[in-house]
């Protein structure tokens, strides 16, 4: 969103101001744009982390369900036995 209407934001923290100035110098831009860059990157990082955490939770749930299914049949081959049947010593499919 490139909204260039005047909006006021007062940074009342010396460290935050110094960091914004340093980022602006590195990026060859204004302090305002440096703040925008920083906020966009922070949000993207956190949103990505939440997505990874959801995927990981789904994988754990599916893995637990799969393991529970295997445990219900005591005569069923172990995951290692299944793996050995499907893949050779070099990890390639047979």
N, C-alpha and C positions, 0 to 999 in steps of 0.2 A: 504494500500500500504506500504509494508515494504521495502523501498528503502534505503539502507545503504550507498549509495555513499556520499562522503563528500559534503555538501552544507553549505554555510555560511549564518548565520542569526545573525545580531548584535543587541542585545537588548540594546537600549540607554535610558532606563527608569529604575530608581532605584526601583520603586514600582513593575514594571513588573518582574524584576529580583528577587526581594525578594519573590513575590508570587509564581513564578516558583520554587524557591528553597524550599519554604514551602511545596508546593504540592509534589515535588520530595521526600521530607523527609517523608511525610505522606504515599505516595504510595510505598516507598522503591525502588525508581527508579532514573534514571538520570534526570537532568534538561531538557534535550532535550525531553525525553519521557513524562515528566510532561507537557511540552508545547503541545505535540501532543495530550495527553489525554484531556487537557483543550480545545483545538481547536475542537476536535471531539465532545465533549459534548456540546460546544456552538453551533456548526452547527446543531447537532441533535435537540437541543432545538428549534432553530429558524425554522428549517424545519418542525418540529412538530407543531409549532405555526401557520405557514402558512397553513398547512393542516387543522388544526382546524378552522382557519378563513375562508377557502374555504368552508368547510362543513357547518359552521354556516351561511355563506352567501347563500348557496343553500337552507338550511332549512328555512331561512327567506323569500327567494323568493317564495318557495313552500307554506309557510304559508300565505303569502300575497295573492297569487293566490287563495288559498282555501278560505280565508276570503272574497275576492272579489266575488267569485262564490256564497257564502252564502248570501251576501248582495244583489245580483241581484234578488233573489226570496224573497220578503218580507214575504211570507207565510211559508218559510222554517223554520224548527225547529232550535233553537240556538244550539251552540256547547254544551252547558250545558244540554239542553234537550236530545240531542243525547247521551251524556255521561251517563245521568241518565237511558236512555233506555237500554244501553249496559252493565252498571256496577251497582252492588248493593252498599249498604251503606258501605261495607267494601272494596270497590274498586276491587272486584273480578267480573269476567264476570258472567252475569246472565245465 
